[in-house]
Amino acid sequence: MLPLNMAILKFFTSGKEACRADVQDALRAQYGTFRAFSDKQMDEALQTACSNGLIAENRLEMDSSGNLIIYYKSDQEMIDTIRKYVD
């Protein structure tokens, strides 16, 4: 099993847009019991990946409670970089 941060990056190699909740839904079966699976720590992992140029903020939304939802996506160059280190 990959470390959680690598699994998060691998998730984005599909090239599809996703928010934190989408990533958590996809990884919950394997990583749901990890302490780092909390909303706050997942947001930090996604922002770190974004800061490192492996994913990019694609769009922003507000949910019905007024919370900001950030959607991320990787372009082909980012996907190639992720695959170089994760696959």
Long-range contacts (C-beta under 8 A, 24 or more apart in sequence): 1-30, 2-86, 4-31, 4-34, 4-36, 4-37, 4-45, 5-45, 5-48, 5-49, 6-85, 6-86, 7-31, 8-42, 8-45, 8-46, 8-49, 9-49, 9-54, 9-55, 9-82, 9-85, 9-86, 10-82, 10-86, 10-87, 12-49, 12-54, 12-55, 12-72, 12-73, 12-74, 12-78, 12-79, 12-82, 13-74, 13-79, 13-82, 13-83, 13-86, 13-87, 15-73, 15-74, 15-75, 15-76, 15-79, 16-73, 17-58, 17-59, 17-71, 17-72, 17-73, 18-71, 18-72, 18-73, 19-69, 19-70, 19-71, 19-72, 20-46, 20-69, 20-70, 21-69, 46-70, 46-72, 53-78, 53-81, 54-78, 54-81, 54-82
